[in-house]
């Protein structure tokens, strides 16, 4: 099963058929003046340990949760406003691999929240914006603020979460006995990380796709290296790792933000790296680079299995990107929409 988020909708896709089983449009609260069509989907998360429970973050209406595999959704409160921020813009969400009842949510302005009861309640983890570099964080387009773009819990170190602030810092979060500590900018980390991945068979290893390039860590995010040989486009957006081989990874990339996100200007690529070999393009059957917004990637179940979603459609490969097949599924883009926001395979 896939949870597929586009800019306006979320679809639940039976990946074995495939067919869209459910579709969800996050509507504005009846008491709000907001136009439901203006609610933008930002992120989606679920856990294979509890695939029927999923979370969707939106810009404008906060966090939503389903407990029945996407059949119904309800809003989840992150708590009272913190320093004037009401947590209505949820830009990142993740379920902990060590406990599916532990859920992390990130917002704009940048804050991190944690739930230990499957999303019934959340607690703000203070300390993120007190980091010394926070005055340098900024995301100019909306307007001069910043947000948590990605949260990556470590499957091999309980309580460790890597927090990507767009733009300005990668932050290491450790939570122990309910107390949170934040460390910013570990050596070699990127400043504009968009997504990360880990692997159950590779303790300590983290993969990062960032606007300022690709990076990997073998030390749980405490230090980073930049294996970029062969990567011809280095504005990286999404990264996924082969379910059976932590040395096989895919990344989507472009030359910059305009060619990554805007259909009229889009020129995007998917690259593959095997072991220490250089990166190589893995685009056969994947809709073509011209006019394709940056694909969002997700690993499947078996060796070589990956999914990719873009404005061109939903694709699947069973040979790590040697060849892609477009699935007969209509992506749930809203009117005027054109980007995939998240893709989770459970």
N, C-alpha and C positions, 0 to 999 in steps of 0.2 A: 504494500500500500504506500502511496505517495501523498504527502501533503504539499500542494503546489500553490504558492502565493504569488499573485501578480500585483500590480499597483492598486487595483481596486477590489479584487476578489480572492477568495481562497477556494481551491477545489480539492476534493479527495478523489484520488485516481486509483482504481484497481489496476496495478501494474501488470498483472498476469493476463488481463483480457486484451487491451486496456480499455477502460471506460470511466467516465466521470460519474462517481456514485453520489456525491453531494457537492453543492456549491454554496458558499457563504459570502454575503456582502455585509460588511460591518456598518450598520446604520447608526446615525446620530441618535442620541437620547431624545425622547419625545419632548423633554423639558428644555432642550437646547435649541438655540437658534441656528445651529450648524446645518448645512445642507448635507444630507447623507452621501450624495455623490462626491462631496469634497473630502470624505474620509479616506486617507491614503494608507494602504497596507504597507508595513515596513519589514516584517519578519515573521517567521513561523518556526515552531520547535515541537518535537515530540520524542518519545523514547521507545526503543524496541521492547523494553521491559514493561511498558504500559502503553501500547500503541493506540488504544482507544482514547487516550487523553492527549490533547494537543493545545498549544497556545499560539495566539496570533497577536502581534503588537501592531498598533496603528498610530498614525500621526493625527491627533485630534480627539480620539475616543478611547485611548488607553489600551488596556490588555483585555483580550477575550480568551475564554477557555471552553473547550468541548470535552465531555467525559464519555461520549458515545460514538467516537470515531467520526466526528464531523456532522452528525445528524442534527445537533442543536448546539448553540453557542450562547454564552452569557458573559457579561462584563465582570472583570475581577478588579477590585480596588487594591492599589499598591500601598495605600495609607494616606495620612494627612499630608498637606503640602510641606515641602522641605525648602526652607529659604525662599519661599514664594513660588516655588515650582510645584505644579499640581500633578505631575506624572501622567498627563494626558497624551504625551508623545512617547510611546514605547518603541524604541528603535532596535532593541536586541533582546532575545530571550533564549534560554538554554536550560535543558534538563540535565541534572548531574548523572554521570554514568555510574557512580557508586551508590546512588539511591534515587529512584525515580520520583520520590516525594520532595526532593530538594530541587527547587527551581530558582533560577536567577533571571532578573530582568534589568535592562539598562534603558535609560531615558535621555531625552533632550529637554533641558540642559543635562549635562552628564551626571548621572547618579546611578548607583547599583542597589538593587533590592534583592532580598532572599526570602524564599518560602521553604518551610520544612514540612508542610502538610499538603503538598500537591497543589498549591495555589489557593487554598482557602484563605490564607492570610500571608502578608509580606511584611518584612522589616527592612527599613533603610539601613544600609551599611555605610556609616559615615567615614569620611577621611579622604575620599577620592579627590575632590576639588581643593583640598588643602595641600596637595602635592606642590612642590616648588615650581614645576613647569606649567602649572595650570593657567597662568597668565598668558602663556604662549599658545594655548589651544584655541582654535578658531575654525569655523566652517562658514566661509563668507557668503555662500548663496542664500542663507536662510535666517536672519541676516548674519551678524557677527556673534555666533554662539558655537556650541560644539555638542557632540552627543556620543553615546556609547554605540559604536557600529556593530561590534561583535563580542560575544562572550564564549570562551572555550574552556569548559571544565576539564581537568586533567583526569583521565580514567585510571591513572596509576598513582596518584597522590591525592587522597581525599582532602577536600577543602581548598585545593589549588584551582584558581580560575584565572585565565588570561583575559584581560579587558582591553579592547581596542577602542581608543578614543579618536573619533574623526573630527578634526585632524590634530595631531600633536603628540601622541604618546601611546606606547604599549605599556600597560600596567599589569604587574603581577599582584593578584589578590590571594591572600591566604586567610581562611576562616577556621578558627579553632575555638571550641567551647563558646561559640556565639560571638567571639571577638574577631573583628576584621582588621587586617593590616594591609597596606598598599605600598608597593615599591614601583617606581616609575623608570621607564627607559633603560631596561637591562642592556648590557653591551651588545651592539650589533642589531638591536631591534629597529624595526621600521617606524616611521612617524605617522604613516597614513594607512594602517592595516585595515583591510576591508573584510576579510574572512580568514578563518583558521581551521585546521583539522588535526586530529590525533588518530592513533591506531592502537587497537587492543593488543597487538603483538609487538609493539615497539615502545617499551617504557621510556619515558623522558622525551620522546620525539614529538615535535610540533611543526606543522607546516603553515606558512602564512603567505597570503596574497595581499599585496599592498599597492597603493597608488605610486609609491616610490620604489617598487620592485618586489621580487620574491625573496623569501627568507626561510630558513629552517633552524630549529634548535634540537639538540640532543640532550639538553639539560633542563627539561621541564619549563622552558621559557626563560631560564636565567641567563642565557647567552645565545647569540644567534650568528649564523653564517649566511652567505649570499651566493648559492650555486645558480648562476644565471647564464652560463655559457650556452649559446644557441637560442636564448629567449629573445626573439627579435622585437617583441612588443612588451614593454615593462610597466605599463599601467595595469596591474593585475587585480582581478576582482574576486574570483571564486577558485577554490582549491578542493580537490577530493583525492582520496588515496584508495588504491586497489584493496578490496576486502581481504584478499589472500596474500598480498605482498606489499609491505610498507615501503618498498623501494620503487614502486610504480605510482607516480602521481600525475594528475592532470591539473592544469590551471587555465583559466580564461584570461585573455589580455587584450589590450589595445594600446594606441599611442598616447591616449590621454582621455580625460573625462568626456569631452564632446564626442569623440569617436567611439566611446564605450556605451553611452546611455541614450543618445538621441537617435531615433530611427533614421531621420533624414541625413545624418552625418555618420552613421555607424559603420565601423570597419573593425571587426573583432575576430579573434582567433582563439583556438584551443591548442595548447601545447601539451606534450607528454615527455616525461623524463623517466628513464629506467636506470636505477642505480646511479653510478657516477657518469653515465653517458650524457652528452649534451642534450638540451631540450630539442624536440622536433615537433613539427606541426602534426596535429591529429584531427583533421578536418573532413576526411572523406565522408560525404553524405550529410554533413552537418549544416545544411542550409546555405553555405557560402558566406564569406566574410562581409561583403558589401551589403550594407543595409541591415545587418544583423546586430542587434544590441547584445551586450556581453552576456554569454550564457552563464546561468547558475548551475553548478554541478553538484551531484550527489552520488555516493558509492552505492552499488547494489548489494546483492547477496553473495555472488560467486566470483571466482577469479576472473578479472577482466571486465566485470560488470559495472557500468556507470550509466547515469542519466544526465541529460542536459536540457535546460529549458531556456528559450529565448523568445523574441517576438516572432520568430519563424516557426516555432512549434516545440513539442516535447520529443526528445530523441533518446535512443538507448543504444549502447554498444556492449558487446559481450567479449570483445578482444582488446580492451583498453584503448579504444579510439582508432584502431586500424580502419574500422568501418562503422558508421552510425546509421541507424534506421529511424525514420520519422514515424512516431506512433500516431494512430488515427484518433487523436484527441484534440478537441477545440480548446485552446487555452482561454481561460475566463478573463480576458482583458476588458476593462471598462472602456466606455467611449473615449477615444483619444488616447487611451493607454498604450503602452508598448514595451514595458520592461517586466521581467520576472524578478520578484523580490526574495523568494526563498523556495527551497526544494528539500524536503526531508523524506527519506525512505525508511520505513519501519516494517 
